[in-house]
Amino acid sequence: MEKEKSSYEKIYEIVKQIPRGQVATYGQVAALAGSKSWSRVVGYALHVNPEQGVIPCHRVVNRNGEVSSAFAFGGGNRQIELLEEEGVRFIDGHVDMKEYQWRVQWE
């Protein structure tokens, strides 16, 4: 019998699917992982990301396109650098969500 995946495992699976040069919101990841109410859980999971470089947590931003000041792997400035290296552009400190938000269908 297959073991049921934890909420963190589900979250990591979704984040791994966010394409290079695109971002997703905490709420978007939460909904795709199974519960729209998991937005904070997504933040907690990404803060303890066990596979930096494999799980691209830098591609998750808030609904306004803002990076996390508590980005676990070097702070908000590092998150901006990583996104800019992938071609994501910022307008007044925010990701242009119309241009860079991951377009995926979820329930």
ZASE-680826 format. One line per field, with one value per residue: residue in three letters; x, y, z of N, C-alpha, C, O in turn; residue number from 1. Coordinates in steps of 0.001 Angstrom, whole numbers, always signed. Layout:
res: Ala; ...
n.east: X; ...
n.north: Y; ...
n.up: Z; ...
ca.east: X; ...
ca.north: Y; ...
ca.up: Z; ...
c.east: X; ...
c.north: Y; ...
c.up: Z; ...
o.east: X; ...
o.north: Y; ...
o.up: Z; ...
n: NUM; ...
end
This chain:
res: Met; Glu; Lys; Glu; Lys; Ser; Ser; Tyr; Glu; Lys; Ile; Tyr; Glu; Ile; Val; Lys; Gln; Ile; Pro; Arg; Gly; Gln; Val; Ala; Thr; Tyr; Gly; Gln; Val; Ala; Ala; Leu; Ala; Gly; Ser; Lys; Ser; Trp; Ser; Arg; Val; Val; Gly; Tyr; Ala; Leu; His; Val; Asn; Pro; Glu; Gln; Gly; Val; Ile; Pro; Cys; His; Arg; Val; Val; Asn; Arg; Asn; Gly; Glu; Val; Ser; Ser; Ala; Phe; Ala; Phe; Gly; Gly; Gly; Asn; Arg; Gln; Ile; Glu; Leu; Leu; Glu; Glu; Glu; Gly; Val; Arg; Phe; Ile; Asp; Gly; His; Val; Asp; Met; Lys; Glu; Tyr; Gln; Trp; Arg; Val; Gln; Trp; Glu
n.east: +843; +550; +2156; +573; +1182; +2807; +1707; +3795; +5384; +3633; +3461; +6159; +6326; +4640; +5926; +8305; +7442; +7062; +7823; +11060; +11746; +9214; +6652; +4804; +2039; +1768; -811; -1687; +57; -747; -3447; -3060; -1679; -3559; -5188; -6737; -6459; -3902; -1906; -118; +1124; +2507; +4438; +5832; +6793; +8489; +10371; +11843; +12989; +14223; +15859; +17548; +18010; +17050; +14354; +12693; +12204; +12424; +10792; +8299; +6014; +4248; +706; +742; +3017; +5310; +8502; +9761; +10806; +11914; +13199; +14595; +17110; +19079; +17721; +15366; +16604; +18304; +16439; +15242; +17476; +17863; +15478; +15657; +17894; +16701; +15250; +12990; +11249; +11042; +8742; +8761; +9652; +8066; +7083; +6023; +3060; +1153; +2688; +4523; +3345; +2774; +829; -1428; -3904; -6078; -8112
n.north: -1184; +2197; +4920; +7837; +11099; +13782; +17127; +18917; +17455; +17336; +20049; +20594; +19031; +20441; +22960; +22254; +22036; +24573; +26560; +27656; +31112; +31886; +32598; +31586; +32077; +31944; +31125; +29960; +27761; +26436; +25782; +24067; +22038; +20930; +22257; +25312; +26757; +26483; +28440; +29680; +27392; +26653; +28677; +28017; +25465; +26076; +27587; +25729; +24241; +21255; +20707; +22749; +24410; +22272; +22223; +24876; +27271; +29996; +30843; +31360; +33751; +36452; +37287; +39793; +39879; +40228; +39526; +37372; +38763; +37186; +35190; +32071; +31439; +33500; +35902; +38509; +40033; +38194; +36412; +38021; +38399; +35745; +35321; +37363; +36453; +34452; +35830; +37149; +40124; +43063; +45492; +48432; +47024; +44752; +41618; +41470; +40319; +39775; +39213; +37203; +35247; +31857; +30013; +27836; +25356; +24858; +23359
n.up: +0; -870; +680; +1918; +697; +2413; +3292; +2804; +982; -1191; -1795; -2503; -4828; -6570; -6689; -7938; -10525; -11533; -14203; -15381; -15315; -14709; -12242; -9311; -7095; -3479; -2769; -5155; -5391; -3070; -3675; -5886; -4620; -3026; -1118; -800; +1470; +2429; +2167; +4035; +4955; +2690; +2668; +5044; +4354; +2190; +3463; +4821; +2862; +1681; -452; -1814; -4844; -6250; -5649; -6681; -4862; -4991; -6983; -6030; -5045; -3366; -3736; -4820; -6253; -4836; -3391; -772; +2246; +4066; +2712; +2644; +1652; +1483; +1693; +587; -1458; -2676; -3696; -5635; -7321; -8243; -9666; -11595; -12984; -14384; -16192; -15329; -14893; -12869; -11676; -10043; -7732; -7750; -9164; -12497; -12720; -14684; -16838; -15990; -14356; -13676; -15788; -15149; -14852; -12128; -9587
ca.east: +0; +1368; +2040; +35; +2189; +2570; +1409; +5058; +5772; +2740; +3889; +7430; +6052; +4079; +6950; +9256; +6854; +7008; +8874; +12087; +11280; +7838; +6422; +3475; +1761; +1586; -2171; -1738; +714; -1617; -4590; -2583; -1227; -4703; -6044; -6553; -6161; -2529; -928; +934; +1851; +3453; +5550; +6620; +7468; +9577; +11398; +12677; +13245; +15324; +16650; +17819; +18542; +16194; +13016; +12941; +11320; +12520; +9748; +7014; +5884; +2894; -269; +1083; +4281; +6426; +9337; +9766; +11959; +12466; +13641; +15500; +18422; +19803; +16863; +14607; +17466; +18784; +15316; +15135; +18603; +17599; +14409; +16178; +18774; +15826; +14572; +11811; +11461; +10303; +8261; +8629; +9870; +7103; +7080; +4898; +2315; +476; +3701; +5347; +2674; +2600; -556; -1762; -5269; -6260; -9506
ca.north: +0; +3399; +5907; +9133; +12155; +14872; +18404; +19481; +16715; +17787; +21414; +20520; +18505; +21530; +23998; +21726; +22150; +25968; +26703; +28698; +32373; +32138; +32547; +31212; +32655; +30976; +30603; +29104; +26505; +25796; +25186; +22941; +20971; +20255; +23061; +26751; +27354; +26148; +29460; +29803; +26119; +26746; +29493; +27237; +24390; +26630; +28084; +24584; +23513; +20317; +20510; +24023; +24183; +21265; +22776; +26297; +28065; +31416; +31131; +31573; +35127; +36678; +37586; +41089; +39754; +40621; +38440; +37247; +39347; +36093; +34119; +31257; +31205; +34724; +37086; +38969; +40469; +36993; +35890; +38890; +38068; +34451; +35505; +38178; +35583; +33642; +36710; +37774; +41553; +43672; +46860; +49013; +46019; +43655; +40859; +41756; +39053; +39525; +38696; +36079; +34244; +30522; +29775; +26430; +25202; +24114; +23354
ca.up: +0; -1006; +1761; +1488; +744; +3360; +2641; +2314; -224; -2269; -2123; -3222; -6170; -7368; -6900; -8926; -11861; -11990; -15218; -15299; -15873; -14303; -10803; -8826; -5787; -2394; -2888; -6336; -5017; -2084; -4366; -6687; -3713; -2423; -257; -958; +2782; +2806; +1752; +5059; +4971; +1573; +3150; +6013; +3617; +1393; +4381; +5226; +1622; +1897; -1662; -2472; -6180; -6885; -5452; -6950; -4004; -5356; -7976; -5350; -4565; -2871; -4792; -5411; -6962; -3968; -2880; +684; +2943; +4865; +1811; +3463; +1057; +1202; +1816; -562; -2551; -3377; -4461; -6806; -8205; -8884; -10652; -12694; -13768; -15231; -17121; -14741; -14676; -11763; -11836; -8701; -6703; -7866; -10406; -13385; -12660; -15960; -17763; -15524; -13527; -14252; -16222; -15019; -14358; -10897; -9114
c.east: +888; +1088; +1506; +1102; +1790; +2246; +2692; +5496; +4923; +3155; +5179; +7227; +5535; +5161; +7985; +8750; +6807; +8150; +9854; +11536; +9830; +7745; +5002; +3282; +1645; +213; -2335; -1108; -164; -2776; -4171; -2158; -2384; -5607; -5734; -6168; -4720; -1502; +210; +1776; +2883; +4676; +6444; +7427; +8668; +10712; +12335; +12960; +14447; +16259; +16822; +18484; +17756; +14740; +13159; +12003; +11380; +11446; +8372; +7032; +4479; +1983; -28; +2402; +5485; +7183; +9276; +11008; +12647; +12911; +14784; +16919; +19083; +18969; +16220; +15453; +17981; +17669; +15126; +16243; +18334; +16526; +14897; +17123; +17966; +15022; +13316; +12135; +10542; +9908; +8016; +8708; +8913; +7304; +5859; +4104; +1577; +1429; +4302; +4630; +2451; +1132; -826; -3166; -5269; -7702; -9680
c.north: +1247; +4383; +7215; +10214; +13219; +16145; +19022; +18779; +17146; +19179; +21386; +19997; +19603; +22558; +23533; +21892; +23586; +26176; +27835; +29954; +32692; +32051; +32053; +31889; +31548; +30326; +29654; +27749; +25731; +25088; +23968; +21752; +20316; +21074; +24543; +27422; +27115; +27229; +29613; +28527; +26105; +27551; +28739; +26157; +24933; +27141; +26964; +23661; +22575; +20158; +21827; +23749; +23145; +21723; +24294; +27227; +29547; +31814; +31333; +32966; +35324; +37140; +38926; +41052; +40160; +39386; +38442; +37880; +38279; +34926; +33363; +31145; +32497; +35989; +37488; +39394; +39285; +36389; +36713; +38559; +36774; +34570; +36320; +37370; +34711; +34508; +37378; +39235; +42062; +45093; +47397; +47959; +44843; +42925; +41300; +40457; +38751; +38864; +37361; +35039; +32964; +30316; +28283; +26359; +24428; +24249; +24313
c.up: +0; +123; +1204; +1663; +1766; +2582; +2073; +1033; -1416; -2743; -2940; -4647; -7093; -7687; -7930; -10354; -12394; -12985; -14920; -15956; -15573; -12787; -10536; -7479; -4746; -2499; -4059; -6025; -4032; -2761; -5182; -5823; -2968; -1540; -401; +357; +3238; +2469; +2751; +5141; +3843; +2005; +4113; +5291; +2850; +2271; +4835; +4038; +1793; +694; -2418; -3814; -6951; -6813; -5572; -6168; -4313; -6365; -7353; -4713; -4007; -4016; -5480; -6183; -6149; -3505; -1358; +1284; +3791; +3990; +2473; +2912; +604; +1252; +503; -1738; -3357; -4222; -5742; -7808; -8966; -9960; -11847; -13583; -14732; -16205; -16598; -14449; -13575; -12130; -10433; -7599; -6725; -9188; -11209; -13540; -13970; -16951; -17304; -14668; -14315; -14561; -16215; -14457; -13052; -10472; -7973
o.east: +1847; -63; +1933; +1828; +611; +2478; +2673; +5936; +5437; +3193; +5284; +7885; +5938; +5294; +8484; +9543; +6541; +9316; +9506; +10929; +9273; +8631; +4130; +4253; +1451; +84; -3046; -1675; -307; -3062; -4858; -2265; -2212; -6712; -4609; -5617; -4360; -306; +1376; +2985; +3996; +5812; +7670; +8606; +9740; +11874; +13486; +13145; +15564; +17322; +16304; +19413; +17787; +13995; +13689; +11130; +10473; +11215; +7382; +7936; +3620; +2449; -526; +2850; +6558; +6590; +8800; +12129; +13802; +12995; +15811; +17837; +19585; +19460; +16482; +15086; +18084; +17914; +14877; +15984; +18545; +16652; +14577; +17156; +18476; +14203; +12643; +13157; +9431; +10649; +7164; +7930; +8938; +7651; +4779; +4426; +1398; +1020; +4562; +5241; +2002; +286; -491; -3568; -4536; -8423; -10783
o.north: +1341; +4642; +7657; +10231; +13516; +16229; +19589; +19439; +17302; +19450; +22073; +20468; +19690; +22980; +24344; +21889; +23796; +25987; +28833; +29884; +33649; +31507; +32096; +32234; +30379; +29113; +28654; +26707; +24514; +23928; +22946; +20600; +19266; +20628; +24978; +28523; +27516; +26939; +29668; +28581; +25609; +27156; +28809; +25959; +24327; +27129; +27220; +22455; +23040; +19548; +21994; +22946; +23135; +21624; +24935; +27879; +30290; +33004; +31464; +33310; +34456; +37356; +39168; +42074; +40411; +38336; +39395; +37571; +38434; +33794; +33946; +30787; +32588; +37057; +36902; +39155; +39361; +35910; +36153; +38449; +36702; +33989; +35993; +37572; +34282; +33986; +38096; +39548; +41569; +45803; +46882; +47992; +44015; +43534; +41480; +39611; +37585; +38061; +36484; +34041; +32986; +30436; +27567; +27215; +23451; +25134; +24447
o.up: +765; +473; +138; +2657; +1958; +1376; +981; +92; -2524; -3943; -3955; -5574; -8253; -8836; -8711; -11296; -13578; -12639; -14288; -17024; -16111; -12126; -11404; -6804; -5077; -2336; -3960; -6357; -4147; -2461; -5167; -6245; -2349; -1231; -157; +359; +4345; +2487; +2361; +5369; +4017; +1740; +4017; +5584; +2856; +1866; +5192; +4201; +2022; +806; -3523; -3902; -8182; -7788; -4665; -6741; -3936; -6579; -8072; -3951; -4160; -5134; -6580; -6704; -6697; -3258; -742; +880; +4186; +4466; +2818; +3650; -516; +888; -547; -2888; -4581; -5330; -6810; -9007; -10177; -11038; -12990; -14797; -15766; -16962; -17336; -13840; -13379; -12810; -9709; -6646; -5815; -10200; -10648; -14374; -14320; -17790; -18129; -14285; -15461; -13675; -17159; -13669; -12901; -10931; -7443
n: 1; 2; 3; 4; 5; 6; 7; 8; 9; 10; 11; 12; 13; 14; 15; 16; 17; 18; 19; 20; 21; 22; 23; 24; 25; 26; 27; 28; 29; 30; 31; 32; 33; 34; 35; 36; 37; 38; 39; 40; 41; 42; 43; 44; 45; 46; 47; 48; 49; 50; 51; 52; 53; 54; 55; 56; 57; 58; 59; 60; 61; 62; 63; 64; 65; 66; 67; 68; 69; 70; 71; 72; 73; 74; 75; 76; 77; 78; 79; 80; 81; 82; 83; 84; 85; 86; 87; 88; 89; 90; 91; 92; 93; 94; 95; 96; 97; 98; 99; 100; 101; 102; 103; 104; 105; 106; 107
end
